Amino acid sequence: MQSQPVHPRTAPVPVPPEVSGTAPWAGSPPLDNESTHYSPFVELDRAAWARLAESMEQPLNQDDVDRLRGIGEHLSLEEVAQVYLPLSRLLNIYVENAARLRSATNDFLGGTTRRTPFIIGVAGSVAVGKSTTARVLQEMLRRWSSTPRVELVTTDGFLYPNAELRRRGMMDRKGFPEAYDRRRLLRFVSEVKSGRPEVPAPVYSHVKYDIMPNERFVVRRPDVLILEGLNVLQPARVREDGTAGLALSDFFDFSIFVDAKSSHIEQWYVDRFMRWRHGAFANPEAYFHQYSRLSDQQAVAQATDIWKRINGPNLRENIQPTRSRARLVMSKDDDHSVSRVLLRKV
């Protein structure tokens, strides 16, 4: 069977080789080596991961990086070449093999099912850089000839409107799993994966800090859909009768968790809050406009308080426990650079 064409400026690279190391979860055994311990993950340090893209040409330029970089992120051309270029090639391999599997299944069943979008989930804490990761992957996957149409949707749009959160007494739980309209989110992803021609998604404004009631983003049969959000890897809820329904991740073809030490993420959150005082918060229409008038000391105290009361607990209780459910984990150092990658074995 003839494979689909790959990136016109690159040569195919092998699937990442296994190297020894230790998994990031307490109590987990080391990866395959000469010992008797095994792990379901392959671990590669930054250098080993970067070598996978040595024969591949960088498709982005500095203007692209500046446009894609998030507030407080230290994304560079080197980071794109050494981390995201091999990741985009790996995802391309998965996409192409999904197409081959669909074709083989059609041959076996004697049917002609239509190709459906390849769905990638990107999870991680507030301020860890998952939005930048999703944007960079969207841009890079578009450069592969087999995936020219790549859409990006964030789960922020599926938060309950502020009025409903206030009614439920959950404004301080925004971002926690219960603050989302999970039924609507599941229905959206299910319809996309089913191949529906047009699937609308609600739009969230970070300036208004609320759902925009009259706005919709329509997904129209993309080759790839990237779904980015805090809790996209949450397991299915257990009902009162002990049964469980579908989880969002049941519809994913690939999943990524952007990881870092909680102390580093907290500092990144505070740093971002300080930058927002002179950016988004400066807009008189912004929900958090009152924070733009705080002194530096007051702003640090406010950001730290928000982290301690809301974002930190959500990370510990809901987000970090889903890390081991990801197919690939990107671990960051304190300067935002990715230091190692863990890939679940096939």
KEMIRO-296761 format. One record per residue: x, y, z of N, C-alpha, C in turn. Coordinates in steps of 0.05 Angstrom, whole numbers, padded with zeros to 5 digits, always signed. Layout:
XYZXYZXYZ ...
This chain:
+00017-00024+00000+00000+00000+00000+00018+00025+00000 +00012+00043-00017+00029+00067-00020+00022+00087+00002 +00042+00097+00016+00038+00116+00038+00033+00144+00026 +00021+00161+00043+00016+00189+00035+00042+00204+00034 +00044+00225+00019+00069+00241+00017+00074+00254+00044 +00100+00257+00050+00108+00270+00074+00115+00299+00068 +00124+00313+00089+00132+00341+00086+00151+00344+00063 +00146+00362+00044+00162+00364+00020+00191+00372+00025 +00197+00383+00049+00224+00391+00054+00239+00374+00074 +00228+00350+00079+00240+00333+00099+00243+00305+00089 +00260+00290+00102+00261+00261+00096+00248+00247+00119 +00237+00223+00115+00224+00208+00137+00245+00202+00158 +00236+00202+00183+00253+00196+00205+00241+00171+00219 +00258+00156+00233+00248+00132+00246+00232+00138+00271 +00215+00120+00279+00201+00122+00304+00221+00124+00326 +00217+00140+00347+00237+00144+00368+00247+00118+00380 +00273+00115+00383+00284+00090+00395+00280+00091+00425 +00281+00068+00438+00278+00067+00467+00305+00072+00480 +00305+00088+00500+00329+00093+00516+00321+00090+00545 +00341+00084+00562+00335+00079+00590+00331+00105+00605 +00318+00103+00628+00313+00126+00645+00293+00119+00665 +00282+00139+00679+00261+00134+00699+00237+00150+00692 +00214+00140+00698+00189+00154+00694+00184+00175+00715 +00168+00195+00709+00165+00218+00727+00145+00213+00749 +00133+00190+00750+00113+00185+00771+00124+00170+00794 +00119+00178+00818+00129+00165+00841+00121+00136+00842 +00140+00119+00847+00133+00091+00849+00134+00076+00822 +00137+00090+00800+00137+00077+00774+00164+00064+00770 +00165+00041+00757+00190+00027+00752+00205+00041+00729 +00232+00037+00727+00247+00049+00706+00239+00037+00679 +00249+00050+00657+00243+00040+00631+00260+00015+00625 +00254+00002+00602+00269-00022+00596+00299-00017+00595 +00313-00033+00609+00342-00034+00608+00351-00061+00616 +00376-00063+00627+00386-00090+00633+00374-00100+00659 +00360-00083+00674+00347-00093+00699+00322-00108+00692 +00308-00118+00712+00284-00134+00708+00259-00117+00709 +00262-00090+00712+00240-00072+00713+00232-00061+00686 +00206-00057+00682+00196-00047+00657+00176-00024+00661 +00173-00009+00640+00154+00013+00641+00139+00014+00614 +00114+00024+00614+00100+00027+00589+00109+00051+00572 +00129+00066+00582+00137+00090+00568+00166+00088+00559 +00171+00101+00536+00198+00105+00526+00205+00134+00534 +00229+00137+00546+00238+00164+00555+00262+00173+00538 +00260+00197+00528+00282+00209+00514+00289+00236+00526 +00314+00241+00531+00322+00268+00540+00322+00287+00516 +00327+00313+00522+00325+00333+00502+00343+00327+00478 +00368+00319+00483+00387+00314+00462+00378+00291+00444 +00369+00269+00456+00360+00246+00441+00335+00252+00424 +00317+00267+00435+00293+00275+00421+00299+00293+00398 +00317+00313+00402+00324+00332+00381+00338+00318+00358 +00353+00297+00363+00368+00283+00341+00348+00271+00321 +00324+00266+00329+00304+00254+00311+00297+00273+00288 +00303+00299+00291+00296+00318+00270+00320+00330+00256 +00344+00317+00260+00368+00328+00248+00367+00330+00218 +00352+00312+00205+00351+00312+00176+00327+00328+00165 +00313+00342+00183+00289+00356+00175+00293+00386+00176 +00283+00400+00156+00286+00429+00154+00266+00443+00171 +00274+00464+00184+00257+00480+00201+00236+00495+00183 +00210+00489+00187+00190+00502+00169+00181+00530+00178 +00187+00537+00203+00178+00563+00214+00201+00583+00214 +00194+00609+00214+00214+00630+00217+00209+00646+00243 +00225+00666+00248+00223+00681+00273+00196+00695+00275 +00185+00705+00253+00159+00718+00254+00138+00698+00263 +00139+00674+00253+00120+00653+00261+00122+00648+00291 +00146+00646+00301+00151+00640+00330+00140+00663+00347 +00145+00688+00339+00135+00711+00354+00105+00712+00354 +00093+00704+00333+00063+00704+00331+00051+00682+00348 +00065+00659+00350+00054+00636+00364+00060+00636+00394 +00081+00651+00402+00090+00650+00430+00068+00662+00448 +00064+00648+00471+00045+00658+00491+00058+00678+00510 +00042+00692+00525+00052+00711+00545+00069+00697+00565 +00094+00706+00568+00112+00694+00588+00127+00670+00577 +00120+00660+00554+00133+00637+00542+00160+00645+00530 +00179+00627+00531+00206+00632+00519+00210+00614+00495 +00190+00613+00478+00192+00597+00454+00212+00609+00435 +00229+00592+00424+00250+00601+00405+00250+00583+00381 +00264+00591+00361+00268+00575+00337+00282+00548+00344 +00301+00550+00362+00314+00526+00371+00295+00506+00384 +00277+00516+00401+00257+00499+00414+00239+00486+00394 +00231+00502+00374+00213+00491+00353+00228+00469+00338 +00253+00474+00331+00268+00454+00315+00274+00429+00331 +00280+00432+00356+00289+00409+00372+00266+00394+00386 +00244+00407+00391+00222+00394+00405+00197+00390+00387 +00188+00411+00374+00163+00410+00360+00165+00398+00332 +00188+00400+00320+00192+00388+00294+00191+00358+00295 +00206+00345+00313+00203+00316+00316+00175+00307+00325 +00162+00324+00342+00136+00317+00351+00116+00318+00328 +00119+00338+00311+00100+00340+00288+00104+00316+00269 +00129+00307+00266+00134+00284+00249+00122+00259+00261 +00125+00256+00288+00114+00233+00301+00083+00232+00298 +00071+00255+00301+00042+00257+00297+00034+00251+00269 +00050+00260+00250+00046+00254+00222+00046+00224+00217 +00065+00210+00230+00066+00181+00228+00040+00168+00238 +00030+00178+00260+00005+00167+00272-00018+00172+00253 -00019+00196+00242-00041+00203+00224-00041+00185+00199 -00017+00182+00187-00015+00165+00163-00022+00136+00169 -00014+00126+00192-00020+00099+00198-00050+00095+00206 -00062+00116+00217-00091+00115+00221-00106+00113+00195 -00096+00127+00174-00108+00125+00148-00105+00097+00136 -00082+00085+00140-00077+00058+00130-00096+00038+00144 -00099+00042+00171-00116+00024+00186-00145+00026+00176 -00154+00051+00171-00181+00055+00161-00185+00041+00134 -00165+00044+00116-00166+00031+00090-00168+00001+00093 -00151-00010+00110-00150-00039+00114-00177-00049+00126 -00188-00033+00144-00213-00041+00156-00236-00040+00136 -00235-00020+00118-00255-00018+00097-00253-00043+00079 -00228-00051+00072-00224-00075+00055-00236-00099+00069 -00231-00101+00095-00240-00125+00110-00271-00126+00112 -00283-00102+00116-00312-00101+00120-00327-00098+00093 -00312-00092+00072-00325-00088+00046-00340-00063+00045 -00332-00043+00061-00346-00017+00062-00328+00005+00052 -00339+00029+00054-00325+00053+00045-00330+00076+00064 -00322+00073+00089-00326+00094+00109-00308+00118+00103 -00319+00141+00108-00305+00166+00103-00284+00170+00124 -00262+00183+00116-00241+00190+00135-00252+00211+00155 -00247+00206+00180-00256+00225+00201-00232+00239+00213 -00236+00262+00225-00213+00278+00236-00197+00262+00257 -00171+00265+00255-00153+00255+00275-00153+00275+00298 -00160+00266+00322-00163+00284+00345-00140+00281+00364 -00128+00304+00371-00106+00306+00390-00115+00322+00414 -00112+00311+00438-00118+00325+00462-00092+00336+00475 -00093+00361+00483-00069+00374+00496-00078+00383+00524 -00066+00372+00544-00074+00377+00572-00051+00389+00587 -00057+00401+00610-00037+00413+00628-00048+00435+00644 -00033+00445+00663-00041+00466+00681-00045+00493+00668 -00059+00511+00682-00058+00539+00676-00029+00548+00676 -00021+00564+00656+00006+00577+00655+00029+00558+00648 +00023+00532+00642+00045+00514+00636+00054+00516+00607 +00038+00528+00590+00045+00532+00562+00031+00513+00543 +00009+00501+00552-00005+00482+00534-00018+00496+00510 -00027+00521+00514-00039+00536+00491-00018+00541+00470 +00007+00549+00478+00028+00553+00459+00035+00527+00445 +00036+00505+00460+00041+00479+00448+00020+00473+00427 -00005+00477+00433-00026+00472+00414-00024+00489+00389 -00018+00514+00393-00016+00533+00369+00008+00525+00352 +00030+00518+00364+00054+00510+00348+00048+00485+00332 +00036+00465+00346+00029+00440+00332+00010+00445+00309 -00010+00462+00313-00029+00468+00292-00014+00479+00267 +00004+00498+00272+00019+00511+00250+00037+00490+00236 +00050+00473+00252+00069+00454+00240+00055+00432+00225 +00033+00422+00237+00019+00400+00224+00007+00409+00197 +00000+00435+00195-00010+00446+00170+00010+00444+00147 +00036+00442+00155+00057+00442+00135+00061+00414+00123 +00049+00393+00135+00051+00366+00124+00029+00363+00103 +00037+00351+00081+00018+00349+00058-00006+00332+00065 -00004+00313+00084-00027+00296+00090-00047+00309+00110 -00039+00332+00122-00057+00345+00141-00057+00375+00137 -00067+00385+00114-00066+00414+00109-00087+00429+00125 -00109+00415+00134-00131+00429+00148-00130+00420+00178 -00120+00438+00195-00118+00432+00223-00133+00453+00239 -00152+00445+00255-00167+00464+00271-00159+00461+00301 -00161+00483+00315-00155+00484+00344-00179+00495+00359 -00188+00479+00379-00210+00488+00396-00202+00485+00425 -00207+00505+00441-00202+00503+00470-00227+00496+00485 -00224+00482+00507-00248+00475+00522-00259+00498+00539 -00245+00521+00539-00255+00545+00553-00284+00552+00543 -00289+00547+00518-00315+00554+00507-00338+00537+00518 -00330+00515+00531-00351+00497+00543-00354+00500+00573 -00341+00521+00584-00347+00529+00611-00376+00539+00613 -00388+00535+00635-00415+00547+00639-00411+00577+00639 -00431+00592+00629-00429+00622+00631-00427+00631+00660 -00416+00654+00664-00412+00664+00691-00438+00666+00707 -00460+00673+00693-00486+00674+00707-00493+00647+00719 -00488+00626+00703-00495+00599+00713-00475+00591+00735 -00450+00598+00733-00431+00592+00754-00438+00606+00780 -00447+00631+00778-00455+00645+00802-00479+00632+00814 -00498+00624+00797-00522+00611+00807-00516+00586+00823 -00495+00572+00814-00487+00547+00827-00466+00552+00849 -00458+00577+00853-00438+00583+00873-00411+00572+00866 -00403+00573+00840-00378+00560+00831-00359+00579+00817 -00362+00605+00821-00343+00623+00807-00314+00618+00815 -00310+00610+00840-00283+00604+00849-00274+00576+00841 -00291+00562+00827-00284+00535+00817-00281+00534+00787 -00279+00558+00775-00276+00560+00746-00251+00546+00737 -00253+00528+00719-00231+00512+00710-00231+00484+00723 -00246+00480+00744-00249+00453+00756-00268+00437+00738 -00266+00411+00738-00282+00395+00720-00312+00401+00721 -00323+00406+00745-00351+00411+00748-00361+00438+00736 -00342+00455+00729-00349+00481+00717-00354+00480+00687 -00351+00457+00675-00355+00453+00647-00381+00440+00641 -00393+00447+00618-00416+00433+00608-00406+00408+00594 -00400+00387+00609-00387+00363+00598-00404+00349+00578 -00430+00349+00581-00447+00336+00562-00445+00350+00535 -00445+00376+00535-00442+00391+00510-00415+00387+00497 -00394+00386+00513-00367+00381+00503-00364+00353+00491 -00375+00333+00505-00375+00306+00494-00390+00304+00468 -00413+00318+00466-00428+00317+00442-00413+00330+00419 -00399+00352+00425-00384+00366+00404-00362+00347+00393 -00346+00335+00410-00324+00318+00401-00335+00293+00387 -00357+00282+00397-00369+00259+00384-00378+00265+00356 -00390+00288+00352-00400+00296+00325-00377+00301+00306 -00355+00313+00316-00332+00317+00300-00320+00291+00291 -00317+00273+00311-00305+00247+00305-00323+00229+00287 -00349+00235+00288-00367+00220+00271-00367+00229+00242 -00353+00251+00237-00351+00261+00209-00373+00280+00201 -00387+00292+00220-00408+00311+00214-00396+00335+00198 -00409+00344+00177-00397+00365+00160-00391+00391+00175 -00409+00400+00192-00405+00424+00207-00413+00420+00236 -00394+00427+00255-00400+00425+00283-00393+00451+00297 -00413+00465+00308-00407+00491+00321-00396+00487+00349 -00378+00505+00357-00367+00506+00384-00371+00534+00396 -00378+00536+00421-00381+00563+00434-00354+00576+00436 -00354+00603+00439-00330+00619+00440-00328+00632+00467 -00303+00631+00478-00298+00643+00505-00280+00667+00501 -00285+00689+00516-00269+00713+00515-00253+00715+00541 -00226+00716+00538-00210+00719+00562-00210+00748+00572 -00218+00767+00555-00221+00794+00564-00246+00797+00580 -00268+00786+00570-00294+00787+00584-00295+00766+00607 -00278+00746+00605-00277+00725+00625-00304+00710+00625 -00315+00706+00601-00342+00695+00599-00347+00684+00571 -00368+00668+00568-00376+00658+00542-00389+00681+00527 -00383+00682+00501-00395+00702+00483-00421+00690+00471 -00444+00699+00481-00469+00685+00474-00476+00684+00445 -00467+00704+00429-00475+00706+00401-00453+00698+00382 -00432+00685+00392-00410+00677+00375-00407+00646+00374 -00400+00636+00351-00395+00608+00348-00370+00604+00330 -00355+00583+00335-00334+00574+00317-00342+00548+00305 -00342+00546+00279-00352+00523+00265-00329+00506+00255 -00329+00481+00263-00308+00461+00254-00320+00447+00230 -00305+00447+00207-00315+00435+00182-00296+00413+00173 -00300+00390+00182-00286+00366+00174-00256+00371+00169 -00241+00378+00190-00212+00382+00187-00198+00355+00185 -00174+00356+00176-00157+00331+00176-00150+00325+00205 -00144+00345+00221-00136+00342+00249-00151+00363+00265 -00161+00354+00288-00172+00373+00308-00155+00371+00333 -00145+00394+00342-00130+00395+00367-00149+00407+00388 -00154+00392+00410-00171+00401+00431-00154+00406+00456 -00152+00431+00464-00134+00439+00485-00150+00448+00510 -00142+00438+00533-00156+00445+00558-00144+00433+00583 -00152+00444+00605-00142+00435+00631-00148+00405+00636 -00173+00398+00631-00183+00372+00640-00191+00353+00618 -00178+00355+00595-00186+00338+00572-00180+00309+00576 -00163+00302+00596-00156+00274+00601-00170+00263+00626 -00190+00277+00635-00206+00267+00658-00219+00241+00651 -00218+00221+00669-00233+00196+00664-00263+00201+00665 -00278+00181+00655-00307+00184+00655-00318+00184+00684 -00339+00199+00687-00352+00201+00714-00366+00175+00720 -00364+00167+00745-00378+00143+00754-00406+00152+00764 -00427+00139+00753-00454+00145+00760-00461+00134+00788 -00484+00141+00798-00493+00132+00824-00496+00101+00825 -00503+00090+00802-00507+00061+00801-00481+00046+00796 -00458+00061+00796-00432+00048+00793-00422+00045+00765 -00439+00052+00745-00430+00050+00717-00416+00076+00709 -00402+00076+00688-00388+00099+00678-00395+00104+00648 -00397+00129+00641-00403+00136+00613-00377+00140+00597 -00379+00155+00576-00356+00160+00559-00339+00182+00571 -00313+00180+00567-00294+00201+00573-00287+00216+00548 -00280+00241+00550-00272+00257+00527-00249+00243+00512 -00230+00232+00527-00206+00220+00516-00213+00195+00500 -00237+00184+00503-00245+00160+00487-00245+00167+00458 -00247+00192+00451-00248+00201+00423-00221+00210+00412 -00201+00210+00429-00175+00219+00421-00159+00198+00406 -00144+00206+00386-00126+00188+00372-00098+00191+00384 -00093+00214+00397-00067+00219+00409-00071+00240+00431 -00055+00238+00452-00058+00258+00474-00031+00266+00485 -00029+00291+00492-00004+00303+00502-00009+00317+00529 +00009+00313+00547+00007+00327+00573+00032+00344+00576 +00028+00370+00579+00051+00389+00583+00055+00391+00613 +00079+00383+00622+00085+00380+00650+00108+00397+00660 +00107+00404+00685+00129+00418+00699+00125+00417+00729 +00145+00423+00744+00142+00424+00773+00121+00445+00781 +00104+00439+00800+00083+00458+00808+00095+00485+00817 +00118+00484+00830+00130+00510+00839+00138+00527+00815 +00147+00515+00794+00154+00530+00770+00129+00541+00757 +00107+00525+00756+00082+00534+00743+00071+00558+00759 +00072+00556+00785+00062+00578+00802+00077+00604+00795 +00103+00602+00793+00119+00626+00787+00112+00637+00759 +00107+00619+00740+00100+00627+00713+00072+00641+00714 +00054+00631+00730+00028+00643+00733+00030+00672+00744 +00046+00675+00765+00050+00701+00776+00063+00720+00756 +00083+00711+00742+00096+00727+00722+00077+00736+00700 +00060+00717+00691+00040+00724+00671+00020+00744+00681 +00011+00741+00705-00008+00760+00717+00004+00788+00718 +00030+00790+00724+00043+00816+00725+00044+00829+00697 +00049+00812+00676+00049+00823+00649+00021+00831+00640 +00001+00816+00648-00026+00822+00641-00036+00849+00652 -00024+00858+00674-00033+00883+00686-00030+00906+00666 -00009+00904+00649-00004+00925+00629-00013+00917+00601 -00027+00894+00600-00036+00884+00574-00066+00881+00575 -00076+00856+00577-00105+00850+00577-00120+00865+00599 -00108+00866+00623-00122+00879+00645-00125+00909+00641 -00108+00921+00625-00109+00950+00620-00134+00958+00604 -00146+00939+00591-00170+00945+00575-00193+00951+00595 -00206+00975+00593-00227+00982+00611-00251+00962+00611 -00254+00947+00589-00275+00928+00587-00268+00901+00598 -00243+00898+00606-00234+00872+00617-00246+00866+00644 -00252+00840+00648-00264+00831+00673-00246+00838+00697 -00220+00835+00692-00200+00840+00714-00187+00867+00712 -00201+00886+00700-00189+00913+00697-00180+00925+00724 -00194+00918+00745-00187+00930+00771-00159+00922+00780 -00149+00900+00769-00122+00891+00777-00100+00908+00764 -00107+00923+00743-00087+00940+00729-00078+00963+00747 -00093+00969+00768-00086+00992+00785-00071+00983+00810 -00065+00958+00813-00051+00948+00836-00021+00955+00834 -00009+00959+00857+00020+00962+00858+00033+00935+00852 +00059+00934+00847+00073+00909+00842+00069+00890+00866 +00073+00900+00890+00070+00883+00914+00041+00872+00916 +00022+00889+00911-00006+00880+00913-00013+00860+00891 -00002+00865+00867-00007+00846+00845+00005+00819+00850 +00029+00817+00861+00041+00791+00868+00024+00777+00889 +00015+00792+00909-00001+00781+00930-00027+00770+00919 -00040+00785+00900-00065+00777+00889-00062+00752+00872 -00041+00752+00855-00036+00728+00838-00030+00704+00854 -00014+00707+00875-00008+00684+00893-00032+00674+00906 -00050+00692+00915-00075+00684+00928-00092+00668+00909 -00095+00677+00884-00111+00663+00865-00100+00635+00860 -00073+00633+00858-00060+00607+00854-00066+00589+00877 -00062+00598+00901-00065+00582+00925-00094+00572+00929 -00113+00589+00922-00142+00582+00926-00154+00566+00903 -00145+00571+00879-00159+00560+00856-00141+00543+00838 -00121+00555+00825-00106+00541+00805-00088+00519+00817 -00076+00524+00840-00059+00503+00853-00075+00479+00860 -00098+00482+00875-00114+00459+00882-00125+00444+00858 -00133+00459+00837-00142+00445+00813-00120+00429+00800 -00096+00439+00800-00073+00424+00789-00069+00398+00805 -00068+00401+00831-00063+00377+00848-00085+00357+00847 -00110+00366+00849-00132+00348+00852-00142+00336+00825 -00140+00351+00804-00154+00343+00779-00135+00340+00755 -00115+00357+00752-00099+00357+00728-00076+00338+00729 -00059+00340+00750-00036+00323+00753-00043+00293+00753 -00066+00285+00766-00072+00256+00765-00078+00245+00738 -00083+00262+00718-00088+00252+00691-00063+00250+00673 -00041+00258+00685-00016+00258+00669-00009+00230+00658 -00012+00209+00674-00005+00183+00665-00024+00171+00644 -00046+00185+00638-00065+00176+00618-00057+00186+00590 -00038+00204+00589-00029+00215+00563-00012+00195+00548 -00013+00198+00521+00005+00182+00505+00033+00193+00504 +00035+00219+00507+00062+00232+00507+00062+00254+00528 +00084+00255+00544+00087+00276+00565+00112+00292+00557 +00108+00319+00557+00130+00338+00552+00137+00350+00579 +00161+00346+00589+00169+00357+00615+00186+00381+00611 +00179+00403+00625+00193+00428+00623+00210+00434+00647 +00232+00449+00641+00249+00460+00663+00239+00487+00671 +00252+00500+00690+00242+00525+00701+00243+00548+00681 +00257+00545+00658+00259+00566+00638+00239+00561+00615 +00220+00543+00619+00200+00536+00599+00209+00516+00578 +00235+00511+00577+00245+00493+00556+00238+00464+00562 +00232+00448+00542+00226+00420+00545+00252+00405+00549 +00254+00390+00571+00279+00376+00578+00278+00346+00571 +00253+00335+00571+00251+00307+00564+00223+00301+00554 +00221+00279+00540+00195+00270+00528+00191+00241+00536 +00167+00234+00545+00160+00206+00550+00138+00198+00531 +00142+00176+00517+00123+00167+00497+00113+00139+00505 +00087+00136+00506+00076+00109+00512+00083+00090+00490 +00092+00066+00497+00099+00046+00477+00074+00037+00462 +00078+00030+00437+00057+00020+00420+00054-00009+00424 
